[in-house]
Amino acid sequence: MPPASALRSVGPLHARTADALRMRIVQGIWRPGDRLPSQEELCDEFGVSSITMRRSVGSLVAEGLLVRLQGKGTFVSADHDIVQGPPQLTSFTQDMKIRGWRSTARTLEADVRRASPDTATKLGLPPNALVAVIRRVRSADDEPLAIQVAHLPATLFPGLEFHVFDKQSLYQVLERVYGVRPATASERYNASRLSVAESRLLDVAAGSPAFRVERVTSDSAGRRIELVQSVIRGDRYTLAIQLSARREPS
């Protein structure tokens, strides 16, 4: 078994620890169905904190290499050759929970303004319609991960800009206060690099790799309720997608 001390010397500690865990799966040291040692045992073996180990294991859960079973522990996935993403529409808060991270937010802006032509078109609104704009820095375990700018029809969500979103999910507010539940969404991902202003907010070097993500969310009635544009650090976020072969009729 490779020694726990054989971590690569570059990159964040949680990423290096995840690499070492991943290597044990790839090399067959941990086989499909095997239960991982407890978090305390792994922390002792690798000499890392519980926060670092939780991030590392959460990354492999997000990749589909590991699965968490409530009350039983964490296991090597039986089909870890297929990388899986979230099976359903999730908020940022829910996505971070799946990955084993604690999410927080810092609100930079909360206002109501006239929608740009592009925003109005994507939300199916008339020209110059009013939208609530919520701009936040999203963090995972207190480390900045993403900048998100959400645009929502002001007529559907009056007073939304007055809510505090630093410690609660936007989707939870939409459902609890306005009775609107997100049902479907489409997303578009582009590879990019961080600008100087973005890098300062995310506490990384300018020009660092990033994902630019645009999501349009609809409710069960088919109304477009949100356009959110995100810039996510590429060094901390993994996008994983499950694909299936198309079966032709015999």
N, C-alpha and C positions, 0 to 999 in steps of 0.2 A: 504494500500500500504506500503511495507517495506520502512522504512526511508532511504534516501540516505546516511545517516551517518553509516548505518549498513554494512560497507564494511569489509571483512575479513582482518585481521591484518598482513597477511603474503603474500609475493609475490610482483611482480612489481605493481605499482599503476594502470597502464593501464589494467593489467590482473584482478585485483580486481574490477575495474570499469566495465569491460566486464562481470564479474561474476554477478554483481548486475543487469546489463541490461538484461542478459540472464535469471535471476531468474524472472524478471517481465514478460517475454514471457512464461516461463515454467508454472508459476502460473496463466496465463491467464489474468493478469492485462493489458498487451498489447496483443490484439487479432489479428489474421491474418487480414491483410488489414488496420490496424490502422497506422496512420502517427505518427512518433515520434515527440516529441517537437524539436524545433530548437536546433542547437548545443550550441548556447549561453544560452538557457534556461537550457539545460542539464548540462552545465559547472557550472552555478550558483547553481543548485540544488545539484550537487555532490561535488562542491567545488574543481574542477580540472581544469587544463588548457585546451585550445582548442586542443593542440597537444595530450594530454592524451586521451581526448574524441574521437578525430579522430581515434586514434589507436584502442580504445575499440570498436567503431562502426565498423571500418574496419574489426576487427577480426570476428564479428558476420555476416558481409556481406560475408566474405570468407567461413564461416560455412554454409551459406544458410539460416540463421535465419532472416536476414534483406536484403532488396533490395533497391538500390538507383535508383530513377527515375529522369532523367535529368530535371531540372527546376521545379520539383514537391516536392522533399524531399526524406526522407528515411522511408520505410514502413516495417511492419512485414510481412514476406513472407507468402503467402497463403498455402505453402506446406513445412513449416519449419521442419516437421518431417523427411524430406529427406534432408540429408546434401549434399551440392553440392560443387564440386571443379570447377576450371576454365573450361569453355566449349570448349576452343580451345587452341592451342599451344601458349604460351606466353613467353616472355622474363622475366628475373627477374624484370626489370624496369616496365613492364606492370603488372606483378603479384602484385608488391607493390602498384601500382596505384589503382588496383582493391580493395585492402585491405585498401585503404585510407592513405597509407604511402608515403612519399617522399624518393626516392631511390638515393643513391650516392655510389661511389666506390673509393677505394684506390688501385692503381696498385702496386703490390709487385714485379712483374716480367713480362717482355714482351720480348720474345726471339724466335729464331728459332733453333731447334735441331733435331737430329735423333729420330724418333719414337721408343718407346720400342716395343718389339714383341706383347705385349698385345694391346697397343694403335693402332699399324698398323693393327692388325687383326680386331679390332672393327670398324675402319674407312675404312676397305677394301682396305688398301694401301699395296704396296710391302714392303718387309723387309727393314729397315733402311731409309724409306722415310722421307723427311723433313716435320716437322709440326711446325706451329706457336703455341707458348704456352703463354697464357695470364692468369696470376694468380692475383686475386684481393680479397680484403675484401669488401663485399657488406654490406651497412648499410641501415637501414630504420629509417627515421627521425633522422639521425645522430647517431644512436646507432648500433654498429656492430651486424650483423645478420648471415652472412654466409661467408665462404671462398670458392671461386670458382676457379677451374683450367680448362681452356678451351684449347683443342687441335684441331687445324684445319689444313687441308692439305695446305702446303705452296705453292704448285703449283697452287691451286685455288685462293689463297689470297696473292699474293706477296706484301711485304711491310706492311702487317697487323700489325706487331709488332711496327711500328712507329706511329701508331695512338694513340690518347689519349682517354682512356676509363673511366676516372674518372667521367665524367658528360654526357656521351652518351652511349646508348645501343649498345652492340656488334652487335645485329641483325640489327639495323639501319645502321651501317657502312657496314655490308655485303650487304645490299640491295642498299644503296645509292652509294657506291664506286665501288662495284664489281658486282652489278646487280644480286645478288643471294638472293633468299628469302627462309627462312626455311618453310617447308611445313608439315612435319610430324616428330614425335619424339617418342621414347620409353624411359621409365624411370624405374629405379629400386631403391626402398627405403629400407634401412636397419637401424634398431635402433642401436645406438652406444653411446659411451661416448667420451668427448673431451680429447685429449692429453694435456700435459702441454703447448706445443708450440701453439696448436690451441686455448686453453683457454686464453692465453695471447693476441692473436690477436682479440678474440671475447670479451675480458674483462669480463670473468666469471670464476668461480672456475674450476680447473682441475677436470675431471671426471663428469662434468655436462652432462645431457642427450642431445643427438643430433640425427639428421637424417643424414645418408650418402646417397647421391643421385647420380646416374650415368645416364646421358641422352645422347643418340645418336640421332642426328638430321639429317634429309635428306631434300634435296630440291625437287622441283616438278619433276625433272628428275630422282629421285631415288638415286642421289649421296649422300653419307654420307659426310656431310660437317662439323660436329662438334661432338666431344666427350667432355663433360663437367662433371667434378666430383666436387660435392659440399658437404660441411659440414655445416649443418644448426642448429642453436640453437634450441633445443627442447622446451625451455620455452617460445619462442616467435612465433613459427611457427606452424600452424595447417594444416594438410593435410586432405582435405575433398573430398569424392568420392561419386558420385551418382550411385546407383545400380538399375537395373530394373529386375523384375522377367521374366524368360523365359516363353513364351506362347507356349504350345504345340498345334499343329493343332487339331481341333475337329474332 
